[in-house]
Amino acid sequence: DAPFDRLNLLYDEAGSPACYLAYVNGIEAGALDRMTPEAADAFVRSEIEKLRPAAKGALKAIRIHSNQNDPFIGGSYAYWNPGQPSRMP
């Protein structure tokens, strides 16, 4: 019931939440891509905090990356079969 598809929390050495990985696909990804990185981070954090109020102030984005906006990925990532990359022109 959130605008992200998967959420992984990463913890520091003390076992406290340090950051998160939020995976967003489809229409929701397009909406985030139109936001500034700061606005996208604030939006996702606010959605996480709705689900888990204890997360308020405990999370931070280290990096925001859009596969859709990456000219070398173009929306997704590839799975290569053994030997396949060497056969590419």
PAKEKE-977077 format. One record per residue: residue number from 0; residue in one letter; chain; y negated, x negated, z of N, C-alpha, C, O in turn. Coordinates in pm, 1 decimal, m for minus. Layout:
BEGIN
rec i = NUM	aa = a	ch = A	n_v = Y	n_u = X	n_w = Z	ca_v = Y	ca_u = X	ca_w = Z	c_v = Y	c_u = X	c_w = Z	o_v = Y	o_u = X	o_w = Z .
...
end
This chain:
BEGIN
rec i = 0	aa = d	ch = A	n_v = 120.0	n_u = m81.9	n_w = 0.0	ca_v = 0.0	ca_u = 0.0	ca_w = 0.0	c_v = m125.9	c_u = m85.9	c_w = 0.0	o_v = m225.5	o_u = m51.8	o_w = 63.8 .
rec i = 1	aa = a	ch = A	n_v = m120.6	n_u = m197.0	n_w = m71.7	ca_v = m235.4	ca_u = m287.6	ca_w = m76.1	c_v = m259.3	c_u = m328.0	c_w = m220.8	o_v = m171.0	o_u = m311.2	o_w = m304.9 .
rec i = 2	aa = p	ch = A	n_v = m377.1	n_u = m381.0	n_w = m250.9	ca_v = m405.8	ca_u = m419.5	ca_w = m388.6	c_v = m341.0	c_u = m551.2	c_w = m430.2	o_v = m362.9	o_u = m597.8	o_w = m542.1 .
rec i = 3	aa = f	ch = A	n_v = m262.9	n_u = m610.8	n_w = m343.4	ca_v = m189.8	ca_u = m731.3	ca_w = m380.5	c_v = m41.0	c_u = m701.4	c_w = m377.9	o_v = 5.4	o_u = m611.5	o_w = m307.7 .
rec i = 4	aa = d	ch = A	n_v = 32.6	n_u = m779.1	n_w = m456.3	ca_v = 175.5	ca_u = m752.4	ca_w = m469.6	c_v = 259.6	c_u = m824.1	c_w = m364.7	o_v = 354.9	o_u = m768.3	o_w = m310.3 .
rec i = 5	aa = r	ch = A	n_v = 222.8	n_u = m947.4	n_w = m337.7	ca_v = 295.0	ca_u = m1024.4	ca_w = m236.1	c_v = 193.1	c_u = m1099.9	c_w = m152.4	o_v = 85.8	o_u = m1136.4	o_w = m200.3 .
rec i = 6	aa = l	ch = A	n_v = 228.2	n_u = m1122.4	n_w = m28.6	ca_v = 142.0	ca_u = m1196.8	ca_w = 61.5	c_v = 228.2	c_u = m1292.5	c_w = 142.2	o_v = 324.4	o_u = m1251.6	o_w = 207.1 .
rec i = 7	aa = n	ch = A	n_v = 193.0	n_u = m1419.2	n_w = 137.4	ca_v = 261.2	ca_u = m1520.8	ca_w = 217.7	c_v = 159.7	c_u = m1583.9	c_w = 310.6	o_v = 54.5	o_u = m1629.3	o_w = 265.7 .
rec i = 8	aa = l	ch = A	n_v = 189.3	n_u = m1587.5	n_w = 438.0	ca_v = 104.0	ca_u = m1656.5	ca_w = 533.7	c_v = 156.7	c_u = m1797.5	c_w = 551.6	o_v = 277.5	o_u = m1819.1	o_w = 561.5 .
rec i = 9	aa = l	ch = A	n_v = 66.1	n_u = m1892.4	n_w = 555.6	ca_v = 100.3	ca_u = m2032.1	ca_w = 580.2	c_v = 46.7	c_u = m2068.5	c_w = 717.3	o_v = m65.5	o_u = m2032.5	o_w = 752.8 .
rec i = 10	aa = y	ch = A	n_v = 127.3	n_u = m2140.0	n_w = 793.9	ca_v = 93.5	ca_u = m2169.0	ca_w = 932.5	c_v = 60.8	c_u = m2316.2	c_w = 951.0	o_v = 110.4	o_u = m2401.8	o_w = 877.8 .
rec i = 11	aa = d	ch = A	n_v = m24.3	n_u = m2344.9	n_w = 1051.0	ca_v = m56.1	ca_u = m2483.5	ca_w = 1082.5	c_v = 51.1	c_u = m2541.0	c_w = 1175.0	o_v = 148.8	o_u = m2474.1	o_w = 1208.6 .
rec i = 12	aa = e	ch = A	n_v = 30.8	n_u = m2666.0	n_w = 1215.0	ca_v = 130.5	ca_u = m2734.7	ca_w = 1298.2	c_v = 153.4	c_u = m2666.5	c_w = 1432.4	o_v = 260.8	o_u = m2678.7	o_w = 1491.2 .
rec i = 13	aa = a	ch = A	n_v = 52.6	n_u = m2594.9	n_w = 1480.5	ca_v = 64.4	ca_u = m2526.3	ca_w = 1609.3	c_v = 130.9	c_u = m2389.4	c_w = 1596.8	o_v = 155.1	o_u = m2321.9	o_w = 1696.9 .
rec i = 14	aa = g	ch = A	n_v = 160.4	n_u = m2348.8	n_w = 1472.2	ca_v = 224.1	ca_u = m2219.5	ca_w = 1451.1	c_v = 126.7	c_u = m2104.5	c_w = 1434.3	o_v = 167.3	o_u = m1988.3	o_w = 1434.3 .
rec i = 15	aa = s	ch = A	n_v = m1.1	n_u = m2135.6	n_w = 1419.9	ca_v = m102.4	ca_u = m2031.5	ca_w = 1398.1	c_v = m123.8	c_u = m2011.1	c_w = 1249.0	o_v = m112.7	o_u = m2106.0	o_w = 1171.5 .
rec i = 16	aa = p	ch = A	n_v = m154.3	n_u = m1888.5	n_w = 1207.7	ca_v = m183.2	ca_u = m1867.1	ca_w = 1065.1	c_v = m299.9	c_u = m1954.9	c_w = 1021.5	o_v = m404.6	o_u = m1957.1	o_w = 1086.3 .
rec i = 17	aa = a	ch = A	n_v = m281.1	n_u = m2027.0	n_w = 911.4	ca_v = m384.9	ca_u = m2118.2	ca_w = 862.7	c_v = m447.4	c_u = m2068.0	c_w = 733.2	o_v = m568.2	o_u = m2080.7	o_w = 713.0 .
rec i = 18	aa = c	ch = A	n_v = m366.1	n_u = m2011.7	n_w = 646.6	ca_v = m417.3	ca_u = m1959.1	ca_w = 520.3	c_v = m312.4	c_u = m1865.0	c_w = 462.6	o_v = m206.5	o_u = m1843.9	o_w = 521.6 .
rec i = 19	aa = y	ch = A	n_v = m343.3	n_u = m1809.8	n_w = 348.2	ca_v = m251.6	ca_u = m1714.3	ca_w = 288.2	c_v = m242.9	c_u = m1735.3	c_w = 138.4	o_v = m332.7	o_u = m1792.4	o_w = 76.6 .
rec i = 20	aa = l	ch = A	n_v = m133.5	n_u = m1688.4	n_w = 81.2	ca_v = m115.8	ca_u = m1679.9	ca_w = m63.3	c_v = m102.3	c_u = m1532.5	c_w = m96.0	o_v = m7.1	o_u = m1467.6	o_w = m52.6 .
rec i = 21	aa = a	ch = A	n_v = m194.8	n_u = m1480.0	n_w = m170.8	ca_v = m188.6	ca_u = m1340.3	ca_w = m213.4	c_v = m165.5	c_u = m1338.5	c_w = m363.6	o_v = m242.3	o_u = m1397.5	o_w = m439.5 .
rec i = 22	aa = y	ch = A	n_v = m62.3	n_u = m1272.4	n_w = m405.1	ca_v = m28.8	ca_u = m1261.6	ca_w = m546.6	c_v = m68.8	c_u = m1123.0	c_w = m594.5	o_v = m24.7	o_u = m1022.0	o_w = m539.8 .
rec i = 23	aa = v	ch = A	n_v = m152.0	n_u = m1119.3	n_w = m696.2	ca_v = m205.3	ca_u = m993.3	ca_w = m746.2	c_v = m174.4	c_u = m985.1	c_w = m895.3	o_v = m197.5	o_u = m1080.5	o_w = m969.6 .
rec i = 24	aa = n	ch = A	n_v = m122.6	n_u = m871.7	n_w = m937.8	ca_v = m87.4	ca_u = m851.0	ca_w = m1078.6	c_v = m156.9	c_u = m727.0	c_w = m1132.7	o_v = m209.0	o_u = m644.9	o_w = m1057.2 .
rec i = 25	aa = g	ch = A	n_v = m156.6	n_u = m715.0	n_w = m1265.6	ca_v = m201.3	ca_u = m592.9	ca_w = m1331.4	c_v = m348.8	c_u = m563.4	c_w = m1318.9	o_v = m432.7	o_u = m653.6	o_w = m1318.8 .
rec i = 26	aa = i	ch = A	n_v = m379.2	n_u = m434.2	n_w = m1308.1	ca_v = m516.8	ca_u = m387.4	ca_w = m1303.1	c_v = m592.1	c_u = m450.6	c_w = m1186.1	o_v = m708.8	o_u = m487.5	o_w = m1199.1 .
rec i = 27	aa = e	ch = A	n_v = m525.1	n_u = m462.5	n_w = m1073.1	ca_v = m589.9	ca_u = m519.9	ca_w = m956.4	c_v = m631.3	c_u = m664.6	c_w = m981.1	o_v = m737.2	o_u = m707.3	o_w = m935.1 .
rec i = 28	aa = a	ch = A	n_v = m548.6	n_u = m740.8	n_w = m1053.6	ca_v = m583.1	ca_u = m879.8	ca_w = m1085.3	c_v = m707.4	c_u = m884.8	c_w = m1172.1	o_v = m794.5	o_u = m969.4	o_w = m1151.7 .
rec i = 29	aa = g	ch = A	n_v = m716.2	n_u = m794.4	n_w = m1269.1	ca_v = m834.7	ca_u = m789.2	ca_w = m1354.3	c_v = m960.6	c_u = m761.0	c_w = m1274.8	o_v = m1065.7	o_u = m819.5	o_w = m1301.0 .
rec i = 30	aa = a	ch = A	n_v = m950.1	n_u = m671.3	n_w = m1177.3	ca_v = m1066.2	ca_u = m640.0	ca_w = m1093.2	c_v = m1108.7	c_u = m762.3	c_w = m1012.7	o_v = m1228.0	o_u = m790.6	o_w = m1001.9 .
rec i = 31	aa = l	ch = A	n_v = m1013.7	n_u = m834.1	n_w = m956.7	ca_v = m1047.1	ca_u = m954.6	ca_w = m880.3	c_v = m1104.9	c_u = m1063.1	c_w = m970.3	o_v = m1193.7	o_u = m1137.5	o_w = m928.6 .
rec i = 32	aa = d	ch = A	n_v = m1055.5	n_u = m1072.6	n_w = m1093.4	ca_v = m1106.5	ca_u = m1173.0	ca_w = m1186.9	c_v = m1253.1	c_u = m1151.3	c_w = m1221.4	o_v = m1322.5	o_u = m1245.9	o_w = m1258.6 .
rec i = 33	aa = r	ch = A	n_v = m1300.7	n_u = m1028.9	n_w = m1209.6	ca_v = m1441.2	ca_u = m999.8	ca_w = m1238.7	c_v = m1532.3	c_u = m1027.4	c_w = m1118.9	o_v = m1654.7	o_u = m1021.3	o_w = m1130.9 .
rec i = 34	aa = m	ch = A	n_v = m1472.7	n_u = m1057.7	n_w = m1004.1	ca_v = m1549.8	ca_u = m1089.2	ca_w = m883.0	c_v = m1573.1	c_u = m1239.9	c_w = m875.6	o_v = m1503.3	o_u = m1318.4	o_w = m939.8 .
rec i = 35	aa = t	ch = A	n_v = m1672.9	n_u = m1278.7	n_w = m795.8	ca_v = m1686.9	ca_u = m1420.1	ca_w = m763.8	c_v = m1568.4	c_u = m1459.5	c_w = m675.8	o_v = m1508.9	o_u = m1372.7	o_w = m612.0 .
rec i = 36	aa = p	ch = A	n_v = m1532.9	n_u = m1586.5	n_w = m670.6	ca_v = m1423.5	ca_u = m1626.8	ca_w = m581.1	c_v = m1448.7	c_u = m1585.5	c_w = m436.3	o_v = m1355.8	o_u = m1545.9	o_w = m365.8 .
rec i = 37	aa = e	ch = A	n_v = m1572.6	n_u = m1594.6	n_w = m392.2	ca_v = m1604.4	ca_u = m1557.3	ca_w = m253.9	c_v = m1583.7	c_u = m1408.1	c_w = m231.4	o_v = m1530.7	o_u = m1367.6	o_w = m127.9 .
rec i = 38	aa = a	ch = A	n_v = m1625.0	n_u = m1326.6	n_w = m327.2	ca_v = m1607.6	ca_u = m1182.0	ca_w = m314.0	c_v = m1459.5	c_u = m1144.4	c_w = m319.6	o_v = m1414.9	o_u = m1057.0	o_w = m245.2 .
rec i = 39	aa = a	ch = A	n_v = m1383.0	n_u = m1210.0	n_w = m407.7	ca_v = m1238.9	ca_u = m1182.3	ca_w = m415.7	c_v = m1170.6	c_u = m1218.9	c_w = m284.5	o_v = m1086.2	o_u = m1144.2	o_w = m234.9 .
rec i = 40	aa = d	ch = A	n_v = m1206.9	n_u = m1333.2	n_w = m228.7	ca_v = m1150.6	ca_u = m1374.9	ca_w = m100.1	c_v = m1184.6	c_u = m1273.4	c_w = 8.3	o_v = m1097.0	o_u = m1232.2	o_w = 84.4 .
rec i = 41	aa = a	ch = A	n_v = m1310.2	n_u = m1233.0	n_w = 15.9	ca_v = m1352.2	ca_u = m1135.9	ca_w = 118.1	c_v = m1278.4	c_u = m1003.1	c_w = 101.2	o_v = m1237.7	o_u = m941.4	o_w = 199.7 .
rec i = 42	aa = f	ch = A	n_v = m1261.4	n_u = m959.3	n_w = m23.6	ca_v = m1192.2	ca_u = m833.4	ca_w = m48.8	c_v = m1046.3	c_u = m840.3	c_w = m3.3	o_v = m998.4	o_u = m751.5	o_w = 67.2 .
rec i = 43	aa = v	ch = A	n_v = m976.6	n_u = m945.8	n_w = m43.8	ca_v = m834.7	ca_u = m957.4	ca_w = m6.9	c_v = m820.1	c_u = m971.7	c_w = 143.6	o_v = m732.4	o_u = m909.4	o_w = 203.4 .
rec i = 44	aa = r	ch = A	n_v = m905.4	n_u = m1053.3	n_w = 205.9	ca_v = m897.6	ca_u = m1066.4	ca_w = 351.4	c_v = m922.9	c_u = m933.4	c_w = 421.2	o_v = m857.0	o_u = m902.0	o_w = 520.3 .
rec i = 45	aa = s	ch = A	n_v = m1017.1	n_u = m855.5	n_w = 370.8	ca_v = m1043.8	ca_u = m725.6	ca_w = 434.5	c_v = m923.6	c_u = m632.5	c_w = 420.5	o_v = m894.2	o_u = m555.1	o_w = 511.7 .
rec i = 46	aa = e	ch = A	n_v = m854.3	n_u = m639.4	n_w = 307.3	ca_v = m734.0	ca_u = m557.5	ca_w = 289.1	c_v = m621.9	c_u = m603.0	c_w = 381.8	o_v = m549.1	o_u = m520.0	o_w = 436.2 .
rec i = 47	aa = i	ch = A	n_v = m607.6	n_u = m732.5	n_w = 399.9	ca_v = m506.9	ca_u = m784.7	ca_w = 493.0	c_v = m540.2	c_u = m738.2	c_w = 634.6	o_v = m451.8	o_u = m696.8	o_w = 709.6 .
rec i = 48	aa = e	ch = A	n_v = m667.1	n_u = m745.5	n_w = 669.9	ca_v = m708.6	ca_u = m706.0	ca_w = 804.9	c_v = m688.0	c_u = m557.7	c_w = 830.5	o_v = m667.6	o_u = m517.5	o_w = 945.0 .
rec i = 49	aa = k	ch = A	n_v = m692.8	n_u = m474.9	n_w = 725.5	ca_v = m661.1	ca_u = m332.7	ca_w = 743.1	c_v = m514.1	c_u = m315.2	c_w = 780.1	o_v = m479.1	o_u = m231.0	o_w = 862.8 .
rec i = 50	aa = l	ch = A	n_v = m428.9	n_u = m396.0	n_w = 717.4	ca_v = m285.4	ca_u = m388.1	ca_w = 744.7	c_v = m248.9	c_u = m454.8	c_w = 876.5	o_v = m162.8	o_u = m406.5	o_w = 950.1 .
rec i = 51	aa = r	ch = A	n_v = m315.5	n_u = m566.6	n_w = 905.7	ca_v = m285.9	ca_u = m646.1	ca_w = 1025.2	c_v = m416.7	c_u = m680.2	c_w = 1095.1	o_v = m470.8	o_u = m788.4	o_w = 1072.4 .
rec i = 52	aa = p	ch = A	n_v = m469.0	n_u = m592.3	n_w = 1178.7	ca_v = m597.8	ca_u = m618.0	ca_w = 1244.0	c_v = m602.9	c_u = m751.2	c_w = 1320.1	o_v = m710.2	o_u = m809.7	o_w = 1334.1 .
rec i = 53	aa = a	ch = A	n_v = m490.7	n_u = m798.6	n_w = 1368.2	ca_v = m489.3	ca_u = m926.2	ca_w = 1440.9	c_v = m523.8	c_u = m1044.2	c_w = 1349.5	o_v = m553.3	o_u = m1153.3	o_w = 1398.5 .
rec i = 54	aa = a	ch = A	n_v = m520.7	n_u = m1024.1	n_w = 1219.0	ca_v = m552.8	ca_u = m1132.0	ca_w = 1125.1	c_v = m703.4	c_u = m1155.5	c_w = 1113.6	o_v = m745.8	o_u = m1255.2	o_w = 1055.2 .
rec i = 55	aa = k	ch = A	n_v = m783.0	n_u = m1066.6	n_w = 1167.5	ca_v = m928.6	ca_u = m1078.1	ca_w = 1152.6	c_v = m976.8	c_u = m1213.2	c_w = 1204.9	o_v = m955.8	o_u = m1248.4	o_w = 1321.0 .
rec i = 56	aa = g	ch = A	n_v = m1041.5	n_u = m1287.2	n_w = 1116.1	ca_v = m1094.6	ca_u = m1418.5	ca_w = 1151.4	c_v = m992.6	c_u = m1530.2	c_w = 1156.4	o_v = m1028.8	o_u = m1645.3	o_w = 1180.7 .
rec i = 57	aa = a	ch = A	n_v = m865.9	n_u = m1499.0	n_w = 1133.9	ca_v = m761.3	ca_u = m1600.9	ca_w = 1145.3	c_v = m721.5	c_u = m1660.8	c_w = 1010.8	o_v = m646.3	o_u = m1758.2	o_w = 1007.2 .
rec i = 58	aa = l	ch = A	n_v = m770.2	n_u = m1604.8	n_w = 900.2	ca_v = m728.6	ca_u = m1650.3	ca_w = 768.1	c_v = m845.9	c_u = m1705.8	c_w = 689.2	o_v = m960.9	o_u = m1667.0	o_w = 709.5 .
rec i = 59	aa = k	ch = A	n_v = m814.1	n_u = m1797.1	n_w = 599.1	ca_v = m916.4	ca_u = m1848.1	ca_w = 508.0	c_v = m850.2	c_u = m1882.0	c_w = 375.2	o_v = m733.6	o_u = m1920.9	o_w = 369.8 .
rec i = 60	aa = a	ch = A	n_v = m926.4	n_u = m1866.3	n_w = 270.2	ca_v = m877.8	ca_u = m1905.8	ca_w = 137.6	c_v = m910.2	c_u = m2052.4	c_w = 117.2	o_v = m1022.9	o_u = m2095.6	o_w = 141.4 .
rec i = 61	aa = i	ch = A	n_v = m813.2	n_u = m2127.8	n_w = 73.4	ca_v = m834.5	ca_u = m2268.9	ca_w = 42.6	c_v = m866.3	c_u = m2284.7	c_w = m106.0	o_v = m948.2	o_u = m2367.7	o_w = m145.6 .
rec i = 62	aa = r	ch = A	n_v = m800.5	n_u = m2204.3	n_w = m185.5	ca_v = m819.7	ca_u = m2210.1	ca_w = m330.3	c_v = m791.8	c_u = m2072.2	c_w = m388.2	o_v = m701.2	o_u = m2002.2	o_w = m343.0 .
rec i = 63	aa = i	ch = A	n_v = m868.6	n_u = m2034.3	n_w = m486.6	ca_v = m845.7	ca_u = m1909.3	ca_w = m558.6	c_v = m819.1	c_u = m1946.8	c_w = m702.6	o_v = m897.2	o_u = m2019.4	o_w = m764.1 .
rec i = 64	aa = h	ch = A	n_v = m708.9	n_u = m1897.4	n_w = m756.5	ca_v = m671.2	ca_u = m1930.7	ca_w = m894.2	c_v = m632.2	c_u = m1803.7	c_w = m968.4	o_v = m561.8	o_u = m1718.0	o_w = m915.0 .
rec i = 65	aa = s	ch = A	n_v = m678.9	n_u = m1793.2	n_w = m1091.2	ca_v = m643.4	ca_u = m1679.8	ca_w = m1176.2	c_v = m564.2	c_u = m1729.7	c_w = m1296.0	o_v = m616.0	o_u = m1806.1	o_w = m1377.4 .
rec i = 66	aa = n	ch = A	n_v = m439.9	n_u = m1687.4	n_w = m1307.2	ca_v = m361.7	ca_u = m1722.0	ca_w = m1426.7	c_v = m421.6	c_u = m1658.3	c_w = m1551.3	o_v = m414.5	o_u = m1715.7	o_w = m1660.0 .
rec i = 67	aa = q	ch = A	n_v = m480.8	n_u = m1539.7	n_w = m1536.3	ca_v = m540.6	ca_u = m1472.3	ca_w = m1651.7	c_v = m661.0	c_u = m1548.5	c_w = m1705.9	o_v = m685.6	o_u = m1547.6	o_w = m1826.5 .
rec i = 68	aa = n	ch = A	n_v = m735.5	n_u = m1613.9	n_w = m1618.7	ca_v = m854.3	ca_u = m1686.4	ca_w = m1661.7	c_v = m826.7	c_u = m1833.1	c_w = m1694.4	o_v = m915.7	o_u = m1903.2	o_w = m1742.7 .
rec i = 69	aa = d	ch = A	n_v = m707.1	n_u = m1879.2	n_w = m1669.3	ca_v = m671.6	ca_u = m2018.5	ca_w = m1696.6	c_v = m636.3	c_u = m2032.1	c_w = m1844.6	o_v = m539.2	o_u = m1971.6	o_w = m1889.8 .
rec i = 70	aa = p	ch = A	n_v = m713.6	n_u = m2110.9	n_w = m1921.7	ca_v = m688.8	ca_u = m2120.5	ca_w = m2066.2	c_v = m556.0	c_u = m2186.5	c_w = m2100.3	o_v = m508.0	o_u = m2173.4	o_w = m2212.9 .
rec i = 71	aa = f	ch = A	n_v = m496.1	n_u = m2257.1	n_w = m2005.5	ca_v = m369.9	ca_u = m2324.2	ca_w = m2032.3	c_v = m248.8	c_u = m2239.8	c_w = m1992.2	o_v = m135.1	o_u = m2275.9	o_w = m2022.6 .
rec i = 72	aa = i	ch = A	n_v = m273.0	n_u = m2127.9	n_w = m1924.2	ca_v = m163.8	ca_u = m2040.2	ca_w = m1882.1	c_v = m169.8	c_u = m1908.6	c_w = m1957.9	o_v = m67.8	o_u = m1861.1	o_w = m2008.0 .
rec i = 73	aa = g	ch = A	n_v = m286.5	n_u = m1850.1	n_w = m1966.8	ca_v = m304.3	ca_u = m1727.0	ca_w = m2042.8	c_v = m238.8	c_u = m1605.1	c_w = m1982.3	o_v = m192.9	o_u = m1518.0	o_w = m2056.2 .
rec i = 74	aa = g	ch = A	n_v = m232.6	n_u = m1595.7	n_w = m1851.6	ca_v = m184.4	ca_u = m1474.1	ca_w = m1788.7	c_v = m55.3	c_u = m1486.0	c_w = m1712.8	o_v = m26.4	o_u = m1401.2	o_w = m1628.5 .
rec i = 75	aa = s	ch = A	n_v = 23.2	n_u = m1587.2	n_w = m1739.0	ca_v = 150.0	ca_u = m1600.6	ca_w = m1668.9	c_v = 191.1	c_u = m1746.3	c_w = m1668.4	o_v = 113.5	o_u = m1834.2	o_w = m1705.8 .
rec i = 76	aa = y	ch = A	n_v = 310.5	n_u = m1770.4	n_w = m1626.9	ca_v = 363.7	ca_u = m1905.2	ca_w = m1625.6	c_v = 494.3	c_u = m1905.4	c_w = m1703.3	o_v = 552.0	o_u = m1799.7	o_w = m1728.9 .
rec i = 77	aa = a	ch = A	n_v = 540.1	n_u = m2022.0	n_w = m1740.1	ca_v = 658.4	ca_u = m2032.1	ca_w = m1825.3	c_v = 778.6	c_u = m2084.5	c_w = m1747.3	o_v = 765.1	o_u = m2163.8	o_w = m1654.1 .
rec i = 78	aa = y	ch = A	n_v = 893.4	n_u = m2039.0	n_w = m1787.2	ca_v = 1019.4	ca_u = m2095.7	ca_w = m1740.8	c_v = 1082.2	c_u = m2165.5	c_w = m1860.0	o_v = 1113.5	o_u = m2101.2	o_w = m1960.2 .
rec i = 79	aa = w	ch = A	n_v = 1100.7	n_u = m2295.2	n_w = m1850.4	ca_v = 1156.1	ca_u = m2373.2	ca_w = m1961.0	c_v = 1306.9	c_u = m2388.0	c_w = m1944.2	o_v = 1356.3	o_u = m2409.8	o_w = m1833.6 .
rec i = 80	aa = n	ch = A	n_v = 1378.6	n_u = m2376.1	n_w = m2054.2	ca_v = 1520.2	ca_u = m2409.2	ca_w = m2055.4	c_v = 1534.9	c_u = m2559.1	c_w = m2064.7	o_v = 1443.8	o_u = m2626.3	o_w = m2113.0 .
rec i = 81	aa = p	ch = A	n_v = 1647.0	n_u = m2614.3	n_w = m2019.8	ca_v = 1665.6	ca_u = m2758.3	ca_w = m2031.4	c_v = 1647.4	c_u = m2804.9	c_w = m2174.8	o_v = 1706.6	o_u = m2748.2	o_w = m2266.7 .
rec i = 82	aa = g	ch = A	n_v = 1566.5	n_u = m2907.3	n_w = m2194.5	ca_v = 1543.1	ca_u = m2963.3	ca_w = m2327.9	c_v = 1439.7	c_u = m2889.4	c_w = m2411.7	o_v = 1395.5	o_u = m2942.0	o_w = m2513.9 .
rec i = 83	aa = q	ch = A	n_v = 1400.4	n_u = m2770.4	n_w = m2372.0	ca_v = 1309.1	ca_u = m2691.2	ca_w = m2453.8	c_v = 1172.3	c_u = m2758.1	c_w = m2472.7	o_v = 1123.2	o_u = m2759.8	o_w = m2585.6 .
rec i = 84	aa = p	ch = A	n_v = 1108.4	n_u = m2812.7	n_w = m2369.8	ca_v = 977.4	ca_u = m2873.1	ca_w = m2392.4	c_v = 978.6	c_u = m2986.3	c_w = m2494.5	o_v = 882.6	o_u = m3003.1	o_w = m2569.7 .
rec i = 85	aa = s	ch = A	n_v = 1085.6	n_u = m3063.3	n_w = m2497.6	ca_v = 1091.7	ca_u = m3175.7	ca_w = m2592.2	c_v = 1105.7	c_u = m3128.5	c_w = m2736.3	o_v = 1082.9	o_u = m3206.5	o_w = m2828.7 .
rec i = 86	aa = r	ch = A	n_v = 1142.6	n_u = m3002.7	n_w = m2757.5	ca_v = 1155.1	ca_u = m2949.7	ca_w = m2893.0	c_v = 1025.7	c_u = m2884.3	c_w = m2942.4	o_v = 1018.2	o_u = m2839.6	o_w = m3056.9 .
rec i = 87	aa = m	ch = A	n_v = 925.3	n_u = m2878.9	n_w = m2857.0	ca_v = 798.8	ca_u = m2817.6	ca_w = m2896.2	c_v = 719.7	c_u = m2916.1	c_w = m2982.7	o_v = 722.9	o_u = m3036.9	o_w = m2959.3 .
rec i = 88	aa = p	ch = A	n_v = 648.0	n_u = m2862.6	n_w = m3083.8	ca_v = 568.9	ca_u = m2953.8	ca_w = m3170.5	c_v = 453.0	c_u = m3016.1	c_w = m3096.8	o_v = 377.7	o_u = m3094.2	o_w = m3154.9 .
end
